[in-house]
Protein backbone atom coordinates (compact mmCIF):
# COMPACT_ATOMS: atom_id res chain seq x y z
CA UNK A 1 0.00 0.00 0.00
CA UNK A 2 1.34 3.41 -0.96
CA UNK A 3 1.27 6.13 1.70
CA UNK A 4 0.12 9.59 0.75
CA UNK A 5 2.18 12.68 1.37
CA UNK A 6 0.53 15.29 3.53
CA UNK A 7 0.94 18.92 2.51
CA UNK A 8 -0.09 22.21 4.06
CA UNK A 9 -3.16 22.12 1.80
CA UNK A 10 -4.54 18.91 3.33
CA UNK A 11 -7.74 19.22 5.32
CA UNK A 12 -10.06 17.18 7.49
CA UNK A 13 -13.71 18.02 7.05
CA UNK A 14 -16.99 17.95 8.89
CA UNK A 15 -20.27 18.44 7.01
CA UNK A 16 -23.85 19.05 8.08
CA UNK A 17 -26.78 19.13 5.63
CA UNK A 18 -30.44 19.86 6.15
CA UNK A 19 -33.55 19.08 4.14
CA UNK A 20 -34.93 22.59 4.58
CA UNK A 21 -36.34 24.28 1.49
CA UNK A 22 -36.15 27.74 3.05
CA UNK A 23 -33.56 30.48 2.55
CA UNK A 24 -31.12 28.86 4.99
CA UNK A 25 -27.70 27.45 4.22
CA UNK A 26 -27.71 24.48 1.86
CA UNK A 27 -25.05 22.77 3.96
CA UNK A 28 -22.24 23.59 6.33
CA UNK A 29 -18.78 22.31 5.42
CA UNK A 30 -16.03 23.01 7.94
CA UNK A 31 -12.42 22.46 6.92
CA UNK A 32 -9.79 21.86 9.59
CA UNK A 33 -6.02 21.58 9.27
CA UNK A 34 -4.85 18.00 8.83
CA UNK A 35 -3.79 16.18 11.96
CA UNK A 36 -2.62 12.56 12.28
CA UNK A 37 -5.47 11.87 14.73
CA UNK A 38 -8.02 13.13 12.17
CA UNK A 39 -9.70 15.30 14.78
CA UNK A 40 -11.99 18.22 13.99
CA UNK A 41 -11.26 20.11 17.20
CA UNK A 42 -11.01 23.86 17.62
CA UNK A 43 -12.02 26.52 15.15
CA UNK A 44 -12.24 25.50 11.49
CA UNK A 45 -9.76 26.98 9.03
CA UNK A 46 -12.53 27.54 6.46
CA UNK A 47 -16.34 27.38 6.60
CA UNK A 48 -18.31 26.84 3.37
CA UNK A 49 -22.08 27.37 3.46
CA UNK A 50 -23.33 26.77 -0.10
CA UNK A 51 -22.36 25.42 -3.51
CA UNK A 52 -21.20 28.82 -4.81
CA UNK A 53 -18.70 29.11 -1.96
CA UNK A 54 -17.62 25.50 -2.55
CA UNK A 55 -16.94 26.19 -6.23
CA UNK A 56 -15.02 29.36 -5.32
CA UNK A 57 -12.93 27.35 -2.85
CA UNK A 58 -12.09 24.70 -5.46
CA UNK A 59 -11.07 27.40 -7.93
CA UNK A 60 -8.65 28.90 -5.40
CA UNK A 61 -6.87 25.59 -4.72
CA UNK A 62 -6.36 24.60 -8.36
Secondary structure, DSSP 4 states (H G I P E B T S, - for coil): -PPPPP-TT-EEEEEEE----SSS-SEEEEEEE--TT----SS-SEEE-SHHHHHHHHHHH-
